[in-house]
Amino acid sequence: MRHLSLIFIALAIFTIQPLYGQLTSRNFSIGPRIGVNFSNVSNPEAANSRTGLVAGLTSTYSINEHSGLSVDLLYSGEGYEHGGTELALDYLRIPVMYNIFFGEWGQRFRPKVFAGLQPGVLLAAESDGTDVKSTVKNFSFGVGAGLGFNYRMGERTWLNTDLRSFFDLMDLREDPASGSDKHALRNIQLSVGVAWGL
């Protein structure tokens, strides 16, 4: 699993590097993002959601007037509650999303929809204050989609608001019992950010 994490980080670097190579163009923007997660798990069905913080950097490269690629680097607090026990999971998430923008370039208000991949590396795992990181997989991989809008506040400065839904494709447990149902994370995220064009 550590090898998978290293491969993921290397791929993320190669994905982000071309974007930063465009810093001299007027199609690239970057800035902080903060929000809240409402996360749960696919099984057990009686599990309750856990609220957590999401914060980090967001960046977007506009391919053309109506499409763009965004890559974020986010701390993401996730997990769930079940039977009076809380599982708190901290991830480093690097969502890579393809965006479709509506309206014309230069308009103040532009709605958008997006979808893509949302890998993550586990930073910490606790159950009621006890470290349980060894029981949780170090790497997470899923798909995400959502909608939002960009609002131009000034010259090359945008307010970004996103509502995202994320579905993990992997069992979060390191050694699940044979024949047991998959414990996969589910997450709804509401966030806001400010991005500056470079």
C-alpha positions as MATLAB code, in Angstrom:
seq = 'MRHLSLIFIALAIFTIQPLYGQLTSRNFSIGPRIGVNFSNVSNPEAANSRTGLVAGLTSTYSINEHSGLSVDLLYSGEGYEHGGTELALDYLRIPVMYNIFFGEWGQRFRPKVFAGLQPGVLLAAESDGTDVKSTVKNFSFGVGAGLGFNYRMGERTWLNTDLRSFFDLMDLREDPASGSDKHALRNIQLSVGVAWGL';
ca = [
       0.000    0.000    0.000;
       2.931    2.349    0.618;
       4.031    1.742   -2.964;
       0.567    2.766   -4.180;
       0.807    5.964   -2.140;
       4.184    6.809   -3.690;
       2.870    6.107   -7.186;
      -0.141    8.327   -6.493;
       2.017   11.202   -5.250;
       4.273   10.925   -8.309;
       1.269   10.980  -10.645;
      -0.141   13.994   -8.802;
       3.134   15.877   -9.262;
       3.212   15.098  -12.982;
      -0.430   16.204  -13.231;
       0.091   19.502  -11.436;
       3.432   20.366  -13.073;
       1.985   21.175  -16.527;
      -0.486   23.539  -14.874;
       2.259   25.446  -13.130;
       4.095   25.614  -16.410;
       1.284   27.881  -17.598;
       1.782   30.524  -14.895;
       2.672   33.129  -17.488;
      -0.621   32.615  -19.320;
      -3.867   34.314  -18.376;
      -5.730   31.018  -18.087;
      -4.434   29.861  -14.704;
      -5.814   30.748  -11.256;
      -4.940   29.601   -7.740;
      -6.065   30.374   -4.196;
      -7.282   29.060   -0.825;
     -10.420   26.969   -0.299;
     -12.253   26.106    2.940;
     -15.441   24.229    3.678;
     -17.233   21.450    5.510;
     -17.598   17.710    4.891;
     -20.617   15.579    5.741;
     -19.169   12.082    5.439;
     -20.509    8.592    6.022;
     -19.836    5.005    5.006;
     -21.677    2.601    2.703;
     -21.866   -0.102    5.383;
     -23.119   -0.479    8.102;
     -26.351    1.122    6.959;
     -27.139    2.405   10.467;
     -23.993    4.554   10.575;
     -24.372    8.273   11.208;
     -22.533   10.981    9.316;
     -19.555   12.871   10.707;
     -18.882   16.554   10.092;
     -15.322   17.585    9.311;
     -13.194   20.440    8.004;
     -11.829   20.671    4.480;
      -9.177   23.295    3.662;
      -6.307   23.850    1.285;
      -5.467   25.169   -2.174;
      -7.495   25.111   -5.373;
      -6.202   25.738   -8.884;
      -7.839   25.856  -12.302;
      -6.445   25.922  -15.812;
      -8.997   27.133  -18.377;
      -8.610   25.037  -21.518;
     -11.017   27.258  -23.441;
     -14.047   29.461  -22.792;
     -16.258   26.633  -21.555;
     -13.952   23.999  -20.076;
     -11.099   23.701  -17.632;
      -9.100   21.353  -15.443;
      -8.922   21.904  -11.692;
      -6.461   20.319   -9.269;
      -6.831   20.853   -5.521;
      -4.581   20.044   -2.570;
      -6.839   19.632    0.462;
      -6.825   18.489    4.063;
     -10.089   16.569    4.458;
     -11.633   15.462    7.769;
     -13.891   12.454    7.164;
     -15.304    9.390    8.950;
     -18.558    8.220   10.517;
     -20.275    7.255   13.778;
     -21.776    3.869   14.597;
     -22.954    2.309   17.844;
     -21.735    5.243   19.906;
     -18.219    5.029   18.427;
     -16.724    7.668   16.135;
     -14.117    6.895   13.482;
     -12.243   10.091   12.586;
     -10.179    9.960    9.390;
      -7.832   12.690    8.156;
      -6.845   12.597    4.475;
      -4.710   14.572    2.081;
      -6.991   14.740   -0.957;
      -5.944   15.771   -4.466;
      -9.152   15.978   -6.542;
      -8.649   16.291  -10.290;
     -11.833   17.587  -11.933;
     -12.902   18.413  -15.470;
     -15.078   21.546  -15.405;
     -17.738   22.773  -17.816;
     -18.431   26.512  -17.489;
     -21.656   28.173  -18.618;
     -21.970   31.709  -19.908;
     -19.409   33.792  -21.744;
     -15.794   34.526  -20.855;
     -15.673   37.733  -18.830;
     -19.186   37.475  -17.372;
     -19.341   38.260  -13.660;
     -21.387   35.151  -12.741;
     -20.602   31.773  -14.319;
     -22.231   28.501  -13.178;
     -20.299   25.262  -13.634;
     -20.554   21.487  -13.342;
     -17.628   19.144  -12.889;
     -16.613   15.512  -12.436;
     -13.406   13.600  -11.940;
     -11.183   11.527   -9.696;
     -10.514   12.060   -6.006;
      -7.532   10.107   -4.651;
      -6.279   10.553   -1.127;
      -3.524    9.579    1.309;
      -4.446    8.770    4.913;
      -2.813   11.109    7.432;
      -4.420    9.889   10.669;
      -7.177    7.606   11.948;
      -8.662    7.649   15.447;
     -11.553    5.852   17.104;
     -12.680    7.650   20.268;
      -9.166    8.972   20.843;
      -7.353    5.702   20.063;
      -4.955    5.522   17.107;
      -6.324    2.963   14.628;
      -4.346    3.984   11.547;
      -2.949    0.463   11.143;
      -6.484   -0.858   10.522;
      -7.261    1.637    7.726;
      -5.826    1.612    4.202;
      -3.193    4.270    3.553;
      -4.595    5.067    0.113;
      -8.108    6.006   -0.968;
      -9.445    6.345   -4.488;
     -12.864    7.424   -5.660;
     -14.900    9.526   -8.036;
     -16.540   12.871   -7.473;
     -18.941   15.261   -9.159;
     -20.705   18.476   -8.353;
     -21.825   21.937   -9.309;
     -21.059   25.478   -8.332;
     -20.323   28.939   -9.618;
     -17.499   31.414  -10.093;
     -18.204   35.069   -9.303;
     -15.781   37.738  -10.483;
     -15.105   40.110   -7.567;
     -12.492   42.219   -9.305;
      -9.720   42.203  -11.853;
      -8.686   38.540  -12.144;
     -10.174   37.685   -8.733;
     -12.959   35.106   -8.393;
     -15.125   33.779   -5.593;
     -15.611   30.021   -6.092;
     -18.435   28.068   -4.461;
     -18.700   24.288   -4.881;
     -21.101   21.557   -3.787;
     -19.431   18.173   -4.304;
     -20.388   14.540   -3.842;
     -17.680   11.894   -3.473;
     -17.908    8.096   -3.626;
     -14.909    5.993   -2.631;
     -14.353    2.879   -4.746;
     -12.247    1.056   -2.130;
     -12.940   -0.607    1.207;
     -11.398    1.667    3.821;
     -10.382   -1.285    6.047;
      -6.893   -2.736    5.743;
      -8.016   -6.319    6.448;
     -11.791   -6.695    5.935;
     -13.365   -9.947    7.071;
     -13.947  -12.467    4.305;
     -17.431  -12.121    2.827;
     -18.215   -8.852    4.637;
     -19.811   -5.916    2.835;
     -17.510   -3.152    1.628;
     -16.995   -0.184    3.953;
     -16.567    2.642    1.424;
     -16.565    6.330    2.312;
     -19.275    8.668    1.045;
     -18.968   12.415    1.313;
     -20.898   15.596    0.577;
     -18.768   18.727    0.644;
     -19.671   22.417    0.598;
     -16.770   24.807    0.138;
     -15.903   28.356   -0.783;
     -12.649   29.795   -2.066;
     -10.967   32.783   -3.627;
      -8.750   32.418   -6.699;
      -6.435   34.904   -8.335;
      -5.415   34.773  -11.970;
      -1.707   34.595  -12.700;
];
